[in-house]
Amino acid sequence: MVYIITYNINTSIRDYAPFYEAIKRVCMSYYHVQESTWFVSCAEPQDVKTMTSFLAKRLYPGDTIFIAELTDRTQVDGWVTRDFWDWYRKNIG
């Protein structure tokens, strides 16, 4: 299962390293495709509310987060690296 995680950091003063490390621990594989967008691939389906709660604990008031499950039927397109598309195709199937 592949999930997209997007967020908006609204403060530049805080340390977000714990948040980034938590994203890396959510599932077995991840790809940081854009500044505030990650894709994670999990062997088993995950509950997005649980994922959001786990990650949101490492954010600060005023920050936002959005997580969605993607499937092989989800239409996706974009101008990103070939490396990302290789990762995505490998993990979505």
C-alpha positions as CSV (number, residue, x, y, z in Angstrom):
1,M,0.0,0.0,0.0
2,V,1.3,3.5,-0.9
3,Y,0.3,6.6,1.0
4,I,1.0,10.2,0.2
5,I,1.9,12.5,3.2
6,T,1.8,16.2,2.7
7,Y,2.2,18.9,5.3
8,N,2.6,22.6,5.7
9,I,5.2,23.8,8.3
10,N,4.2,27.2,9.5
11,T,7.2,28.1,11.7
12,S,10.8,28.2,10.8
13,I,12.1,28.3,14.4
14,R,11.4,24.7,15.5
15,D,13.3,21.5,15.0
16,Y,11.4,19.1,12.7
17,A,14.0,16.3,12.6
18,P,11.8,14.1,14.8
19,F,8.9,14.6,12.4
20,Y,11.0,13.6,9.4
21,E,12.4,10.6,11.2
22,A,8.8,9.5,12.2
23,I,7.8,9.6,8.5
24,K,10.7,7.3,7.7
25,R,9.5,4.8,10.4
26,V,5.8,4.7,9.3
27,C,6.4,2.1,6.7
28,M,9.1,-0.1,5.1
29,S,9.9,2.3,2.2
30,Y,9.7,6.0,1.6
31,Y,10.4,8.6,-1.0
32,H,10.7,12.3,-0.3
33,V,9.5,13.6,-3.6
34,Q,9.1,17.3,-2.9
35,E,9.9,19.7,0.0
36,S,6.7,18.9,2.0
37,T,5.5,15.7,0.2
38,W,6.5,12.1,1.0
39,F,5.3,8.8,-0.3
40,V,5.5,5.8,2.0
41,S,5.0,2.1,1.0
42,C,3.7,-0.3,3.6
43,A,3.5,-4.1,3.4
44,E,0.1,-4.1,5.1
45,P,-2.8,-1.6,4.9
46,Q,-2.6,1.2,7.4
47,D,-5.2,3.3,9.0
48,V,-4.6,6.9,7.9
49,K,-6.1,8.3,11.1
50,T,-3.6,6.4,13.1
51,M,-0.8,7.5,10.8
52,T,-1.9,11.1,11.1
53,S,-2.1,10.9,14.8
54,F,1.4,9.4,15.1
55,L,2.9,12.0,12.9
56,A,0.9,15.0,14.1
57,K,2.4,14.5,17.6
58,R,5.7,15.7,16.1
59,L,4.2,18.8,14.5
60,Y,3.6,22.2,16.2
61,P,0.4,24.2,16.5
62,G,-0.5,25.9,13.2
63,D,1.1,23.2,11.1
64,T,-1.1,21.0,8.9
65,I,-0.9,17.5,7.6
66,F,-2.8,15.4,5.0
67,I,-2.5,11.7,4.3
68,A,-4.2,9.6,1.6
69,E,-4.0,6.0,0.5
70,L,-3.2,5.5,-3.2
71,T,-4.0,2.4,-5.2
72,D,-3.1,1.1,-8.6
73,R,-6.4,2.6,-9.8
74,T,-5.6,6.1,-8.5
75,Q,-4.8,8.4,-11.4
76,V,-1.5,10.2,-10.9
77,D,0.7,12.4,-13.0
78,G,3.3,15.0,-12.5
79,W,6.7,16.4,-13.4
80,V,9.0,14.6,-11.0
81,T,12.2,12.6,-11.4
82,R,12.4,9.3,-13.2
83,D,13.8,7.8,-10.0
84,F,10.5,8.7,-8.2
85,W,8.4,7.1,-11.0
86,D,10.5,3.9,-10.8
87,W,10.0,3.8,-7.0
88,Y,6.2,4.5,-7.4
89,R,5.6,1.8,-10.0
90,K,7.6,-0.7,-8.0
91,N,5.6,0.0,-4.8
92,I,2.1,0.7,-6.1
93,G,1.7,-2.8,-7.7
